Amino acid sequence: MSKSLMWTAKDARGLTVQCLFNEDARSYEMTVSAQSARACRSEAFLASTEPVFGMDPNDRALSVQVADRLMHDAARSLGDF
């Protein structure tokens, strides 16, 4: 399975989010990692277009929306919300 990193971000709580493009499944995988395994989250969605020259604006917007939700869920499981 081949994956390409599309973007990554880290917040002040130490949560790291990554957007990966899974070339085999033609989907994006959003992962949130934290120091605690119970706070880690992931979710995938199908790409609307092939990211030849970067992510499609709609795919990028959806990835940010999914990342925000996953980071909020992870922070809540850590007791930050």
C-alpha positions as CSV (number, residue, x, y, z in Angstrom):
1,M,0.0,0.0,0.0
2,S,1.5,3.3,-1.1
3,K,0.7,6.5,0.7
4,S,1.7,10.1,0.1
5,L,1.7,12.8,2.8
6,M,-0.5,15.7,1.6
7,W,-0.3,17.9,4.7
8,T,0.3,17.8,8.5
9,A,-0.3,20.0,11.5
10,K,0.3,20.0,15.2
11,D,-1.5,21.9,18.0
12,A,-0.4,23.2,21.4
13,R,-1.8,20.1,23.1
14,G,0.6,17.9,21.2
15,L,-2.0,16.4,18.9
16,T,-0.7,15.8,15.4
17,V,-2.9,15.4,12.4
18,Q,-1.8,14.1,9.0
19,C,-3.6,13.8,5.7
20,L,-2.3,10.9,3.6
21,F,-3.3,10.0,0.1
22,N,-3.7,6.2,-0.3
23,E,-2.8,5.6,-3.9
24,D,-4.1,2.0,-4.0
25,A,-7.6,2.9,-2.6
26,R,-7.7,6.4,-4.2
27,S,-8.7,7.8,-0.8
28,Y,-7.5,10.2,1.8
29,E,-6.7,9.0,5.3
30,M,-6.9,11.5,8.1
31,T,-5.0,10.4,11.3
32,V,-4.7,12.2,14.6
33,S,-2.1,10.9,17.0
34,A,-1.4,11.8,20.6
35,Q,0.8,10.6,23.4
36,S,-2.1,8.5,24.7
37,A,-3.2,5.7,22.4
38,R,-6.8,6.1,23.6
39,A,-6.9,9.6,22.0
40,C,-5.7,8.5,18.5
41,R,-8.3,8.7,15.7
42,S,-8.4,8.0,12.0
43,E,-10.9,8.3,9.2
44,A,-10.8,7.9,5.4
45,F,-12.8,9.3,2.5
46,L,-12.7,8.8,-1.2
47,A,-10.8,11.3,-3.3
48,S,-13.1,13.3,-5.7
49,T,-10.2,13.8,-8.1
50,E,-6.7,12.5,-8.6
51,P,-4.2,14.8,-6.7
52,V,-1.8,15.1,-9.7
53,F,-0.9,18.8,-8.9
54,G,-2.0,18.8,-5.3
55,M,-5.3,18.3,-3.6
56,D,-8.6,19.4,-5.2
57,P,-10.0,22.4,-3.2
58,N,-13.1,20.3,-2.3
59,D,-11.0,17.4,-1.0
60,R,-8.8,19.9,1.0
61,A,-11.8,21.5,2.6
62,L,-13.3,18.1,3.5
63,S,-9.9,17.0,4.9
64,V,-9.7,20.1,7.1
65,Q,-13.3,19.5,8.3
66,V,-12.6,15.9,9.2
67,A,-9.3,16.9,10.9
68,D,-11.1,19.5,13.0
69,R,-13.7,16.9,14.1
70,L,-11.1,14.2,14.8
71,M,-8.9,16.6,16.8
72,H,-11.9,17.7,18.9
73,D,-12.8,14.1,19.6
74,A,-9.2,13.3,20.6
75,A,-9.0,16.3,22.8
76,R,-12.3,15.4,24.5
77,S,-11.0,11.9,25.2
78,L,-7.9,13.5,26.9
79,G,-10.2,15.6,29.0
80,D,-9.3,18.9,27.3
81,F,-13.0,19.8,26.5
